[in-house]
């Protein structure tokens, strides 16, 4: 600090002003850093609280009747034909996304998850059992983690979103390994549905940085429709014995993935 030559009264006021300015500057810097990381702290707290809440719930074993689908018809030697081939759209959409969008890890994992979902789900439906179901669920878990990361990056902070990707992937993978080790699906269900709840809150509380929000809404509606089809497998198939609810689930979920692909293809930065 420069020396003052204007008298004791003036110097005292000068030093006090300089001290006040420095104090305000430090306070402003602290507030700015706190505000930047506050969403991450809040999100981490909610995540931890919800994970602890899982301990209060009873274990959820894999119901073996899950592997009994309504449509078991074999065509050209392929068992459960329509449940197998209805996964082809996932492969096409994932390949299209990987071909065009490779600018960051979350986007790569998102479309890689779509692509591998088509392969893993086809493999599972060829011979449904717990072992093959693992490879059906793994790619979906990757995609859910990537979607959460991308949502946080767009709505809150790109750096926080990038950081969040890796623990989300780790939790998703561990949830599947835990299921195979202990036959407990609690953590897997959390890894699938917690990102959906978190994204809903993000879309309500934070403005978008890009256009294309309507595509995310369409994707959410289609995914909800897919779950309805999944739980109505036998009812839908018995209505006309043409396609089962599970086959329609695949097509609706693939349509949701296509909506996300269109979002990336058409979105523009908002100014």
Helices and strands as residue ranges (DSSP letters): H 8-54, G 64-67, H 81-85, H 88-100, H 105-126, H 130-155, H 158-182, H 186-205, H 213-231, H 233-240, H 245-266
